[in-house]
C-alpha cells in the first residue's frame, strides 16, 4: 500500500478489525447503544437493509412463501422440549421474569416483586418452537401441507463480544419456516432456499459464495442437515452469510405437528427453516469497503447518485441549484433494475470537499459535481465509487440521465469481479497437513497480519480433527461445497478416504 | 335484521364483541398464542398490515422522513428520567432480569442466578427515551436539525385483558420521532403527521375520522399536546386510530438533546412523536366487516380478485383451469392504485361452496366464478364483497380485466360512503346533560345493546367532569375536533363558556 492519505484510519492492511469499526462509523451505518450488545441502525445502514428486505421478499414470494408474524416471547417450557435445540441455544438468552415496574424504596424503579411471572419468558433467539406450536394447530390433514411461511423479525442472543452488524445481542433477520408432507419435499425446499440465497448473494450483494453443507459439529441445534453460503472477506476469513436447515421430524415431534396422511395414518410433518440477517450488511462492508470507506453495490444502495452543486459565488448559486434539480428530475425518470434511480441533490450549506468525502465514505455508487463552469460547458464531473477517488470523467449533461442505469450495472458487475478475484487469489488446494498449518499461520506473530484464505482440502469427517484445528488454528470446515467438482482423495489429517475437498477457513 | 343465515355467529346485533372475535378467526387474520396477550398474525392479516406499511412508508418518505432502527431494550434508568412518562408507562412492562438459562435442579430450565443483569432492561413500550439518547449524540448544531426518523418495530405493554389487534401485549407499529430547532417547526410537524394519518384513513382505510386534540387527561405521558384521529365503528364506539404528539422540550431535557443555536447559545431541541399500529387492522374489521366476515378495502387487500374455477366434470376441468389461469394473467397486467392487480386462482381440491365462503369470510373485494357454461358463453359470474353475498353479475370475459381497476375503486369508494353514513347517522349535537346521559345509556339493561354514538357537545374543560363521565357512563372526550366548525356556547355540565363542541363517545 502507498502512503497516500485515506479517509479511513487505520487502513485495512494496518488493523483490519479497527478499520471495520471505523467504516461503520464514518459511513454512518450504525452505532453502539448504551444497552450492551444492542446497536442503533442509522438511516444509511437501515436503507441498505430495507433494500435487502425488498429484494428477498420478492424472491420468497416468487417461491410461494407468505409472511406472517409470531410472538416475541417464548415460554420457557417450549424451549425445553427439543433437547438438542435447547443445548445449542438456551444458554445466552434474554429472560423476562416480571411484567410490572414499581417505585423502588430507595428511589428509581424496580421490577415489582408482586408481578413475577409464573413461567419466565425468553426473548426469541429463533422461532422454531413458537412457530411449531402454531403449525401444530394449523395442520390437520395432508391437504393443509405444505405450509410456507416467512417472518421478518428481531431476535436476541446475548453476546459477550458484540461487533456491529456481525454479532449483536439484538439483530434483525428473516426466518423462513415450512412444513411438508414428505421428506423429499422438505429436502427440496431446503435446497431451493439455499439457491435463493446463493443467487441473491451473487446478483445483489455482488458477493461470490461457496454453498454447501455443514459438518455435524457446525449444524444448527436440532437440524438433520444445515446448508449454508460462505463468503470470503478482505482479510481472507470466511463469513457465513445465510443458512438453510432440513429439520427432519425433530421439531414436528417436539411441537406435535402431525397430520392425517393420504393413507389415513397419523404422521409427523417434515420441517425446514432458513434465514439471513443484518449480518449481511456486515458482509457487504467486509467484502466491498475500502480505505476510503463503504462501497455499496448499486442494486442495494439507498441512493444511487448524489449531485453535489458547486456554488463558489452567490451570483451563480441559483442557476447551479436549478440545473442540479433539473438533472435530478431527469435521472429519476429512469429505472435501474426495477426501481427508479434514487438521486439526491446535496444542497447543504457545507464546504464542497467535506460533502464530497461524506458521500465517498458512505459509498454512494455515483457522484456528480456540477458548478458554474460545468454549466457553461454543458457537462458534469462524474466519479464512480469503484474507481480511485480522484478519477473523474466529464460527460455531457445531454444523454447523461439515460446512461446511468447501464453505468450502475457496470459498477455492480465490477464489484462482483473484484470480490471473485480476491477469492480466487486466496483459495488454494492444499494436500498436506504441514502445508495446511503453514497456510493458516501468520509469518509475523508480533502484530495482526492478513494471511491464509480458503483451503480446499480432503477431509475424512473426523470430529476430533475438527476440534484440534479449531483449537490449534481457529480454522473450521466452512462447508462441504456443492460448487466444487467432486474428486476422490484421502484426508490430509487422517489418511481416511474422502469423496471431495471441503472448504476450510478462519471465520467470523 | 332478518333471520337469513350468516357466515358469522353471533351477528353484530346479537353480540358485537363475540362477532368481532369470530370475524378475526373465520377470516384467518390472527389467533391467540400460548403467551398471554401475544398474538400470531396469520398471512391474510399480515398481508393487510404489509400494505398499510407500504403506503404509509411512501407517505413518510414523501414528507422527508427516513427509517432507522433502535434497540428493543431500554435501561431502567432511561425510563426513570422523564417523570410524567414513567408514571404513564412504567407500570405494565416486560422486564428482562437475566441473560442466561441453565438446567434447573428439578429438571427443565431456569434463569441462571449467576447471570442476573446489574440493571434490568425493559422491553420497549415506546421508544422516546432510547431514541432520545441517540438524538442527543447526533445533534450538535442547528445545522443537524431537523432530524426526521421513523421506526417500524414491535413494542410490548403488558395487557391484562387482551383482544386481538385492538389490545395485545406485543404489537407492531411505526413510531416517528423528530427533533427541531424551533417550537413552531415541531408543532408544524405534529400537525403535518396528523394530516398524513387523516388522509391515509380516508383514502386507504376508507374510514372517515374526526381529527383533533386530546384533553389534558387523555394526553400521551410526557407530551405537551396530543393530536389524534378517532373513527366510529359499527357498535358506535370510538377507536383511536393514530396519534401525533408535540413533546415540547420535555424529552430533550431528560435525554439531553441540545444544540448550538444560530445565536451561538446552547438550546434544547423541540421534539415530536407519532404512531399507528396493528390496531388499524382491528379498526378495519370493526368499521367494514359484516355478518358474513371481513371486508377488506381494495387498496389494502393482499388479494384483489380471486378466481374460483367450477369444475363439476373431469372432461371439462382442464379447459376451465386453463381459462382461469389465462384470465388471471390478463388481470395481472393491469394496475390498481400504483400496484399490479393481485389475483389468485383457487385451484384447491375442495367443494366450490366451501371455497367461495372462505373468500367471502376473508373479505376479498371481487370473486369471479368460472365454469364450463360460462366458458361456452364467454362470461364469468362476478360478485362484489360490498354487495349482498348472492348478488352476481355476468360480464363478458372480453374487456373484463381492464374494467377491474375501476370496479375496485368503486368498491373502495362505497366502503367509505357506508362508513361515513353510519357515522353521520349516529353523530348528534347534544345540548343538555340529561339528553347526554340518555344518549349513552342503553334502553335495555338485560343484554348488551348497541347504542349511543358520537355526541358533539359544549364542554368547559373540567377534569372533574371528565372523571365523572368516565365513571358514570364510560364516556370520554375523544377529541377537540379540527373538522367541526367552531361555535361558541356553554358547557352542558358546568355552564362554563366553551369555544366549540367536542366529540364525546365510549371508546375501545
HADDOCK unambig.tbl for C-alpha pairs under 7 A between the chains (distance, minus, plus):
assign (segid A and resid 35 and name CA) (segid B and resid 73 and name CA) 6.96 0.50 0.50
assign (segid A and resid 35 and name CA) (segid B and resid 75 and name CA) 6.72 0.50 0.50
assign (segid A and resid 38 and name CA) (segid B and resid 71 and name CA) 5.78 0.50 0.50
assign (segid A and resid 39 and name CA) (segid B and resid 70 and name CA) 6.85 0.50 0.50
assign (segid A and resid 39 and name CA) (segid B and resid 71 and name CA) 6.25 0.50 0.50
assign (segid A and resid 40 and name CA) (segid B and resid 69 and name CA) 5.80 0.50 0.50
assign (segid A and resid 40 and name CA) (segid B and resid 70 and name CA) 4.67 0.50 0.50
assign (segid A and resid 40 and name CA) (segid B and resid 71 and name CA) 6.28 0.50 0.50
assign (segid A and resid 41 and name CA) (segid B and resid 68 and name CA) 5.73 0.50 0.50
assign (segid A and resid 41 and name CA) (segid B and resid 69 and name CA) 4.96 0.50 0.50
assign (segid A and resid 41 and name CA) (segid B and resid 70 and name CA) 6.44 0.50 0.50
assign (segid A and resid 42 and name CA) (segid B and resid 68 and name CA) 5.18 0.50 0.50
assign (segid A and resid 42 and name CA) (segid B and resid 69 and name CA) 6.70 0.50 0.50
assign (segid A and resid 43 and name CA) (segid B and resid 66 and name CA) 6.09 0.50 0.50
assign (segid A and resid 43 and name CA) (segid B and resid 67 and name CA) 5.67 0.50 0.50
assign (segid A and resid 43 and name CA) (segid B and resid 68 and name CA) 4.76 0.50 0.50
assign (segid A and resid 46 and name CA) (segid B and resid 67 and name CA) 6.73 0.50 0.50
assign (segid A and resid 46 and name CA) (segid B and resid 68 and name CA) 5.46 0.50 0.50
assign (segid A and resid 46 and name CA) (segid B and resid 69 and name CA) 6.98 0.50 0.50
assign (segid A and resid 66 and name CA) (segid B and resid 43 and name CA) 6.09 0.50 0.50
assign (segid A and resid 67 and name CA) (segid B and resid 43 and name CA) 5.67 0.50 0.50
assign (segid A and resid 67 and name CA) (segid B and resid 46 and name CA) 6.74 0.50 0.50
assign (segid A and resid 68 and name CA) (segid B and resid 41 and name CA) 5.72 0.50 0.50
assign (segid A and resid 68 and name CA) (segid B and resid 42 and name CA) 5.18 0.50 0.50
assign (segid A and resid 68 and name CA) (segid B and resid 43 and name CA) 4.78 0.50 0.50
assign (segid A and resid 68 and name CA) (segid B and resid 46 and name CA) 5.47 0.50 0.50
assign (segid A and resid 69 and name CA) (segid B and resid 40 and name CA) 5.79 0.50 0.50
assign (segid A and resid 69 and name CA) (segid B and resid 41 and name CA) 4.95 0.50 0.50
assign (segid A and resid 69 and name CA) (segid B and resid 42 and name CA) 6.70 0.50 0.50
assign (segid A and resid 69 and name CA) (segid B and resid 46 and name CA) 6.98 0.50 0.50
assign (segid A and resid 70 and name CA) (segid B and resid 39 and name CA) 6.88 0.50 0.50
assign (segid A and resid 70 and name CA) (segid B and resid 40 and name CA) 4.68 0.50 0.50
assign (segid A and resid 70 and name CA) (segid B and resid 41 and name CA) 6.46 0.50 0.50
assign (segid A and resid 71 and name CA) (segid B and resid 38 and name CA) 5.78 0.50 0.50
assign (segid A and resid 71 and name CA) (segid B and resid 39 and name CA) 6.28 0.50 0.50
assign (segid A and resid 71 and name CA) (segid B and resid 40 and name CA) 6.28 0.50 0.50
assign (segid A and resid 73 and name CA) (segid B and resid 35 and name CA) 6.96 0.50 0.50
assign (segid A and resid 75 and name CA) (segid B and resid 35 and name CA) 6.72 0.50 0.50
assign (segid A and resid 76 and name CA) (segid B and resid 109 and name CA) 6.95 0.50 0.50
assign (segid A and resid 80 and name CA) (segid B and resid 108 and name CA) 6.17 0.50 0.50
assign (segid A and resid 80 and name CA) (segid B and resid 109 and name CA) 6.70 0.50 0.50
assign (segid A and resid 90 and name CA) (segid B and resid 101 and name CA) 5.74 0.50 0.50
assign (segid A and resid 91 and name CA) (segid B and resid 100 and name CA) 5.07 0.50 0.50
assign (segid A and resid 91 and name CA) (segid B and resid 101 and name CA) 5.04 0.50 0.50
assign (segid A and resid 91 and name CA) (segid B and resid 102 and name CA) 6.43 0.50 0.50
assign (segid A and resid 92 and name CA) (segid B and resid 99 and name CA) 5.97 0.50 0.50
assign (segid A and resid 92 and name CA) (segid B and resid 100 and name CA) 4.63 0.50 0.50
assign (segid A and resid 92 and name CA) (segid B and resid 101 and name CA) 6.79 0.50 0.50
assign (segid A and resid 93 and name CA) (segid B and resid 99 and name CA) 5.17 0.50 0.50
assign (segid A and resid 93 and name CA) (segid B and resid 100 and name CA) 5.09 0.50 0.50
assign (segid A and resid 93 and name CA) (segid B and resid 101 and name CA) 6.75 0.50 0.50
assign (segid A and resid 94 and name CA) (segid B and resid 96 and name CA) 6.26 0.50 0.50
assign (segid A and resid 94 and name CA) (segid B and resid 98 and name CA) 6.05 0.50 0.50
assign (segid A and resid 94 and name CA) (segid B and resid 99 and name CA) 4.55 0.50 0.50
assign (segid A and resid 94 and name CA) (segid B and resid 100 and name CA) 6.62 0.50 0.50
assign (segid A and resid 95 and name CA) (segid B and resid 96 and name CA) 5.30 0.50 0.50
assign (segid A and resid 95 and name CA) (segid B and resid 97 and name CA) 6.30 0.50 0.50
assign (segid A and resid 95 and name CA) (segid B and resid 98 and name CA) 5.20 0.50 0.50
assign (segid A and resid 95 and name CA) (segid B and resid 99 and name CA) 5.97 0.50 0.50
assign (segid A and resid 95 and name CA) (segid B and resid 111 and name CA) 6.73 0.50 0.50
assign (segid A and resid 96 and name CA) (segid B and resid 94 and name CA) 6.27 0.50 0.50
assign (segid A and resid 96 and name CA) (segid B and resid 95 and name CA) 5.28 0.50 0.50
assign (segid A and resid 96 and name CA) (segid B and resid 96 and name CA) 4.15 0.50 0.50
assign (segid A and resid 96 and name CA) (segid B and resid 97 and name CA) 6.24 0.50 0.50
assign (segid A and resid 97 and name CA) (segid B and resid 95 and name CA) 6.29 0.50 0.50
assign (segid A and resid 97 and name CA) (segid B and resid 96 and name CA) 6.24 0.50 0.50
assign (segid A and resid 97 and name CA) (segid B and resid 97 and name CA) 6.42 0.50 0.50
assign (segid A and resid 98 and name CA) (segid B and resid 94 and name CA) 6.05 0.50 0.50
assign (segid A and resid 98 and name CA) (segid B and resid 95 and name CA) 5.19 0.50 0.50
assign (segid A and resid 99 and name CA) (segid B and resid 92 and name CA) 5.96 0.50 0.50
assign (segid A and resid 99 and name CA) (segid B and resid 93 and name CA) 5.18 0.50 0.50
assign (segid A and resid 99 and name CA) (segid B and resid 94 and name CA) 4.54 0.50 0.50
assign (segid A and resid 99 and name CA) (segid B and resid 95 and name CA) 5.97 0.50 0.50
assign (segid A and resid 99 and name CA) (segid B and resid 158 and name CA) 6.39 0.50 0.50
assign (segid A and resid 100 and name CA) (segid B and resid 91 and name CA) 5.07 0.50 0.50
assign (segid A and resid 100 and name CA) (segid B and resid 92 and name CA) 4.64 0.50 0.50
assign (segid A and resid 100 and name CA) (segid B and resid 93 and name CA) 5.11 0.50 0.50
assign (segid A and resid 100 and name CA) (segid B and resid 94 and name CA) 6.63 0.50 0.50
assign (segid A and resid 101 and name CA) (segid B and resid 90 and name CA) 5.75 0.50 0.50
assign (segid A and resid 101 and name CA) (segid B and resid 91 and name CA) 5.05 0.50 0.50
assign (segid A and resid 101 and name CA) (segid B and resid 92 and name CA) 6.78 0.50 0.50
assign (segid A and resid 101 and name CA) (segid B and resid 93 and name CA) 6.75 0.50 0.50
assign (segid A and resid 102 and name CA) (segid B and resid 91 and name CA) 6.45 0.50 0.50
assign (segid A and resid 108 and name CA) (segid B and resid 80 and name CA) 6.19 0.50 0.50
assign (segid A and resid 109 and name CA) (segid B and resid 76 and name CA) 6.96 0.50 0.50
assign (segid A and resid 109 and name CA) (segid B and resid 80 and name CA) 6.71 0.50 0.50
assign (segid A and resid 111 and name CA) (segid B and resid 95 and name CA) 6.74 0.50 0.50
assign (segid A and resid 158 and name CA) (segid B and resid 99 and name CA) 6.40 0.50 0.50
